[in-house]
């Protein structure tokens, strides 16, 4: 089971971005220089009703 592409964030990047994210794989975000991260650095691919979905919203960089 794979998750959809992880959400992109303003003023930040996804570290080590891949083509596919399977169950229990994580995405880690980093903010651009001068911005502060609000929220969790990483989200995880989980399963809901046999479909992959992310464990929560991505962080914000402000």
C-alpha contacts under 8 A as a table, 3 or more apart, distances in Angstrom:
res1	aa1	res2	aa2	distance
1	X	22	X	5.78
1	X	23	X	5.89
1	X	47	X	7.71
1	X	50	X	7.55
1	X	51	X	6.77
1	X	52	X	5.95
2	X	20	X	6.87
2	X	21	X	5.52
2	X	22	X	4.25
2	X	23	X	6.04
2	X	45	X	7.53
2	X	51	X	7.56
2	X	52	X	5.27
3	X	6	X	7.73
3	X	20	X	7.51
3	X	21	X	5.64
3	X	22	X	6.15
3	X	23	X	7.24
3	X	45	X	5.86
3	X	46	X	7.64
3	X	51	X	7.45
3	X	52	X	4.21
3	X	53	X	5.21
3	X	54	X	6.82
4	X	20	X	7.98
4	X	21	X	7.58
4	X	52	X	7.04
4	X	53	X	6.90
5	X	19	X	8.00
5	X	20	X	7.30
5	X	21	X	7.56
6	X	27	X	7.37
6	X	54	X	7.58
7	X	58	X	6.81
8	X	12	X	7.99
8	X	13	X	7.11
8	X	14	X	7.24
9	X	12	X	5.64
9	X	13	X	6.66
9	X	58	X	7.27
9	X	59	X	7.54
9	X	60	X	6.69
9	X	61	X	7.55
10	X	60	X	7.25
10	X	61	X	6.68
11	X	31	X	6.07
11	X	32	X	5.55
11	X	35	X	7.13
11	X	61	X	5.75
11	X	62	X	7.42
12	X	29	X	6.95
12	X	30	X	5.56
12	X	31	X	4.02
12	X	32	X	4.95
12	X	61	X	6.30
13	X	29	X	5.67
13	X	30	X	5.43
13	X	31	X	6.34
13	X	32	X	7.30
14	X	17	X	5.75
14	X	27	X	6.84
14	X	28	X	5.90
14	X	29	X	4.54
14	X	30	X	6.39
15	X	27	X	7.31
15	X	28	X	5.65
15	X	29	X	5.71
15	X	30	X	6.66
16	X	28	X	7.99
17	X	27	X	7.56
18	X	21	X	7.08
21	X	25	X	5.96
21	X	26	X	7.54
21	X	45	X	6.90
22	X	25	X	5.62
22	X	45	X	6.45
22	X	52	X	7.82
23	X	44	X	7.95
23	X	45	X	5.08
23	X	46	X	5.67
23	X	47	X	6.99
23	X	52	X	6.95
24	X	44	X	5.86
24	X	45	X	5.00
24	X	46	X	6.01
25	X	44	X	5.74
25	X	45	X	5.52
26	X	42	X	6.34
26	X	43	X	5.58
26	X	44	X	4.25
26	X	45	X	6.16
27	X	42	X	5.35
27	X	43	X	5.50
27	X	44	X	6.40
28	X	41	X	5.58
28	X	42	X	4.27
28	X	43	X	6.79
29	X	41	X	5.44
29	X	42	X	6.25
29	X	58	X	7.90
29	X	59	X	7.48
30	X	37	X	7.61
30	X	41	X	7.17
31	X	34	X	7.99
31	X	35	X	5.80
31	X	36	X	6.53
31	X	37	X	6.23
31	X	61	X	5.63
32	X	35	X	5.74
32	X	61	X	7.75
35	X	61	X	5.54
35	X	62	X	5.04
36	X	61	X	5.28
36	X	62	X	5.24
37	X	40	X	7.99
37	X	41	X	7.59
37	X	59	X	6.40
37	X	60	X	5.68
37	X	61	X	4.57
37	X	62	X	6.54
38	X	59	X	5.53
38	X	60	X	5.10
38	X	61	X	6.17
38	X	62	X	7.36
39	X	58	X	7.40
39	X	59	X	4.61
39	X	60	X	6.62
40	X	43	X	7.20
40	X	58	X	7.16
40	X	59	X	5.67
41	X	58	X	7.75
41	X	59	X	6.42
42	X	58	X	7.45
43	X	54	X	6.35
43	X	55	X	5.64
43	X	56	X	6.21
43	X	57	X	7.44
43	X	58	X	6.66
44	X	54	X	5.56
44	X	55	X	5.17
44	X	56	X	7.78
45	X	52	X	6.31
45	X	53	X	5.70
45	X	54	X	4.76
45	X	55	X	6.16
46	X	52	X	5.63
46	X	53	X	5.37
46	X	54	X	5.80
46	X	55	X	5.92
47	X	50	X	5.87
47	X	51	X	5.40
47	X	52	X	4.59
47	X	53	X	5.89
48	X	51	X	5.30
48	X	52	X	6.37
48	X	53	X	6.74
54	X	57	X	7.41
